[in-house]
Amino acid sequence: MKNRVEYKLDLLQMEGQGFNRAEIVEQLAEKYNVSKRLGYYYFKTRARWQPEILGLEDAKDSYHQTLNRLEYIYRRFSILSSNAPEASNRVGALKGMLEALRTKAEVTGVLGPSSQTTVLIEDALDSEVFNALTPEENALVMCATDLFLKKKQGLATKTSERQPL
């Protein structure tokens, strides 16, 4: 087969889009007119070919690619945040920005996963989220948060009641 690299790239792309192995193998076998066995073989041997295809033979390259992808995700959420017509969409986009920043800070070693600095940055970014909303939208978010916390506490109480002493 001439298009081995294309096949493998399609396999990785479809997997990244959430298709399961059987769907990927079925579609690619039809697209490239090859046996399904080849697709399963590529899944089995991916540890050998995937780093080379993605250019990740070197850990340093992988690190930089991860940082670039996190930056891209942050920028996409930022655009969504500034163009979102509804408050819930803006809040979701700002939360996505927060998560991308937190992950980037953890990957770079600026923050540990549970450090006190992380909590301070989260608080600052959460206040930025609220500053971006109108007072009515803030009230709506606060009510939703209160309801969520009450439900969460109720579920925790029910779970602890079921556990034997």
Legacy VTK file of the C-alpha trace (Angstrom):
# vtk DataFile Version 3.0
C-alpha trace
ASCII
DATASET POLYDATA
POINTS 165 float
0.000 0.000 0.000
1.483 3.352 -1.083
-0.424 5.525 1.368
0.689 3.964 4.644
1.448 7.319 6.233
-1.926 8.741 5.132
-3.675 5.665 6.510
-1.905 6.022 9.848
-2.616 9.754 10.032
-6.290 9.108 9.274
-6.309 6.433 11.974
-4.907 8.871 14.553
-7.229 11.667 13.461
-10.334 9.479 13.678
-9.286 8.187 17.079
-8.793 11.769 18.231
-12.311 12.579 17.034
-13.722 9.866 19.278
-14.346 6.992 16.864
-13.817 3.529 18.337
-11.377 1.024 16.851
-13.968 -1.029 15.012
-15.403 2.054 13.298
-11.945 3.307 12.360
-10.839 -0.033 10.955
-14.096 -0.446 9.016
-14.001 3.019 7.443
-10.300 2.972 6.611
-10.459 -0.530 5.128
-13.169 0.708 2.802
-11.438 4.015 2.031
-8.049 2.480 1.241
-9.387 -0.830 -0.100
-7.337 -2.949 2.313
-8.152 -5.687 4.806
-9.437 -4.853 8.267
-6.566 -6.886 9.659
-4.168 -4.136 8.597
-5.993 -1.584 10.756
-5.827 -3.805 13.816
-2.155 -4.460 13.102
-1.477 -0.717 13.032
-3.255 -0.281 16.351
-1.163 -3.102 17.818
2.149 -1.666 16.545
1.442 2.021 17.079
4.111 2.363 19.782
6.672 1.895 17.003
5.268 4.207 14.335
3.187 6.867 16.113
6.079 8.864 17.647
7.807 9.019 14.267
4.671 10.042 12.367
3.842 12.764 14.886
7.452 13.871 15.167
7.645 13.013 18.857
10.731 10.842 19.028
12.275 13.392 21.343
10.635 14.210 24.682
11.583 17.868 24.241
9.648 18.029 20.961
6.647 16.451 22.646
6.845 18.986 25.470
6.879 21.927 23.064
4.083 20.471 20.956
1.970 20.058 24.091
2.591 23.676 25.080
1.674 24.858 21.582
-1.559 22.884 21.649
-2.468 24.267 25.060
-1.827 27.779 23.761
-4.016 27.061 20.731
-6.817 25.792 22.984
-6.509 28.901 25.143
-6.751 31.175 22.073
-9.805 29.318 20.748
-11.581 29.703 24.105
-10.553 33.368 24.192
-12.156 33.994 20.784
-15.258 32.120 21.893
-15.395 34.177 25.081
-15.255 37.493 23.264
-17.796 36.471 20.614
-20.253 34.505 22.758
-23.765 35.961 22.706
-24.912 34.367 25.972
-23.507 34.604 29.472
-23.390 30.834 29.925
-21.250 30.514 26.794
-18.874 33.228 28.037
-18.586 31.573 31.442
-17.888 28.220 29.803
-15.252 29.758 27.538
-13.589 31.559 30.447
-13.547 28.315 32.426
-11.923 26.626 29.409
-9.311 29.383 29.349
-8.715 28.838 33.066
-8.276 25.098 32.600
-5.860 25.585 29.667
-3.801 28.053 31.720
-3.769 25.769 34.741
-2.683 22.783 32.646
0.010 24.840 30.917
1.300 26.045 34.294
1.423 22.465 35.581
3.155 21.164 32.446
5.811 23.870 32.629
6.336 23.291 36.338
5.243 26.787 37.327
2.544 25.256 39.515
2.137 21.920 41.185
-1.253 20.246 40.863
-2.286 21.070 44.421
-0.143 24.036 45.372
-1.445 27.056 47.268
-0.421 29.230 44.316
-2.849 27.277 42.133
-5.687 28.175 44.481
-4.706 31.869 44.426
-4.542 31.923 40.624
-7.900 30.129 40.393
-9.428 32.749 42.686
-7.983 35.577 40.575
-9.195 34.010 37.345
-12.611 33.271 38.819
-12.915 36.945 39.764
-11.950 37.778 36.165
-14.826 35.574 35.012
-17.264 37.452 37.226
-15.897 40.848 36.145
-16.621 39.924 32.528
-20.322 39.406 33.261
-23.137 41.849 33.896
-24.576 42.041 37.442
-27.629 40.049 36.288
-25.405 37.357 34.794
-23.327 37.250 37.997
-26.497 36.753 40.050
-27.554 33.914 37.749
-24.151 32.242 38.047
-24.195 32.606 41.844
-27.662 31.028 42.050
-26.568 28.158 39.823
-23.412 27.664 41.899
-25.410 27.651 45.123
-27.819 25.071 43.705
-24.923 22.932 42.478
-23.197 22.993 45.881
-26.421 22.083 47.677
-26.990 19.139 45.309
-23.377 18.035 45.693
-23.629 18.196 49.485
-26.910 16.258 49.387
-25.351 13.529 47.277
-22.344 13.322 49.579
-24.637 13.013 52.588
-26.663 10.225 50.953
-23.485 8.358 50.052
-22.055 8.636 53.564
-25.363 7.449 55.086
-25.175 4.226 53.046
-21.676 3.304 54.175
-21.530 0.959 57.179
-19.651 2.087 60.274
LINES 1 166
165 0 1 2 3 4 5 6 7 8 9 10 11 12 13 14 15 16 17 18 19 20 21 22 23 24 25 26 27 28 29 30 31 32 33 34 35 36 37 38 39 40 41 42 43 44 45 46 47 48 49 50 51 52 53 54 55 56 57 58 59 60 61 62 63 64 65 66 67 68 69 70 71 72 73 74 75 76 77 78 79 80 81 82 83 84 85 86 87 88 89 90 91 92 93 94 95 96 97 98 99 100 101 102 103 104 105 106 107 108 109 110 111 112 113 114 115 116 117 118 119 120 121 122 123 124 125 126 127 128 129 130 131 132 133 134 135 136 137 138 139 140 141 142 143 144 145 146 147 148 149 150 151 152 153 154 155 156 157 158 159 160 161 162 163 164
